[in-house]
Amino acid sequence: MEETKIQDKKLDEASMNFDMNNVKPFLQRISPLVESGFSAEEINQVQEKLEKMEPDDEYEVGRFEIVYRDKNTPLVIKAFMDGPEAPDVYIYTEPGLATQIQEEMIKFADELEARN
């Protein structure tokens, strides 16, 4: 099977800057949007890779074959360490799911802001 390129027009992006301690709770929050292929094991893999990143590092921290709305699709997670403990997280996937994830990012940020 050919590796999916992020530039592939079939994939859209959802992105946000996070505090490191909020990445895992956010990924757990979006996991139910996916039928399979993105569970606690995959989330832990992403978190472990993020925790090893240094400021200004940028790389792919996860590439998963998931099932979304009964279709196989890639879920690619890249990160740029914007500063200590502050990754910019980019999630590339099927456009409908990317839109849902971006909406959840906005809600998540609003909820965090409301707590402060």
C-alpha positions in Angstrom: 0.0 0.0 0.0 1.4 3.4 -1.0 2.1 5.8 1.9 -0.3 8.7 2.0 1.3 12.1 1.5 0.1 15.0 3.6 0.0 17.1 0.5 -2.6 14.6 -0.8 -5.7 16.7 -1.5 -7.9 14.1 0.2 -6.5 15.2 3.7 -7.4 18.4 5.6 -5.7 19.9 8.6 -6.9 20.7 12.1 -4.3 22.5 14.3 -3.8 24.3 17.6 -1.1 25.2 20.1 -1.3 23.2 23.3 0.3 23.2 26.7 1.9 19.7 26.9 -0.4 18.6 29.7 -3.5 19.2 27.6 -2.5 17.2 24.5 -3.4 13.7 25.9 -6.8 14.9 27.3 -7.6 16.4 24.0 -6.6 13.3 22.0 -8.7 11.2 24.4 -11.6 13.6 23.8 -11.5 13.1 20.0 -10.9 9.4 20.1 -14.6 8.6 20.1 -15.0 10.3 16.8 -13.0 7.4 15.2 -14.5 4.0 14.9 -11.2 2.2 15.3 -7.4 2.7 15.1 -7.0 5.5 17.5 -7.4 4.3 21.1 -5.4 4.7 24.3 -2.4 2.8 22.9 -2.0 5.2 19.9 -2.6 8.3 22.1 0.1 7.1 24.5 2.5 6.7 21.6 1.9 10.3 20.5 2.3 11.6 24.0 5.6 9.7 24.5 7.0 11.2 21.2 5.9 14.7 22.2 7.6 14.5 25.5 10.9 13.7 23.9 10.8 16.8 21.7 13.0 19.8 22.3 12.1 23.4 21.5 12.0 24.1 17.7 11.8 20.3 16.9 9.2 19.5 14.2 8.3 16.0 13.2 5.6 13.4 12.7 4.5 12.0 16.1 1.9 9.6 14.8 0.6 8.0 11.6 -2.4 5.7 12.0 -4.8 3.9 9.7 -8.2 4.5 11.2 -11.8 3.8 10.4 -14.0 6.8 10.2 -17.6 6.5 9.0 -16.9 2.9 7.8 -14.0 4.0 5.6 -10.3 3.4 6.1 -8.5 6.7 6.2 -5.1 8.0 7.5 -4.7 10.1 10.7 -1.4 11.8 10.7 -0.2 13.9 13.7 2.7 16.3 13.3 4.0 18.6 16.0 6.2 21.6 16.2 7.6 22.4 19.7 6.9 26.1 19.8 8.6 26.5 23.2 9.2 24.4 26.3 6.1 22.3 26.9 4.1 24.1 24.2 3.6 22.0 21.0 1.7 23.2 18.0 -0.2 20.0 17.0 -1.3 19.4 13.4 -3.7 16.6 12.6 -4.2 15.6 9.0 -7.1 13.4 8.0 -10.3 13.0 6.0 -11.9 16.4 5.5 -15.1 15.6 7.5 -13.1 14.4 10.5 -10.6 17.2 10.3 -13.6 19.7 10.5 -14.9 17.8 13.6 -11.5 17.8 15.2 -11.0 21.6 14.6 -14.4 22.3 16.1 -13.4 20.2 19.2 -10.2 22.2 19.4 -12.1 25.5 19.5 -14.4 24.1 22.2 -11.5 22.7 24.2 -9.6 26.0 24.1 -12.8 27.9 25.2 -13.3 25.5 28.1 -9.7 25.9 29.2 -10.0 29.6 29.1 -13.2 29.6 31.1 -11.4 27.7 33.9 -8.7 30.3 34.2 
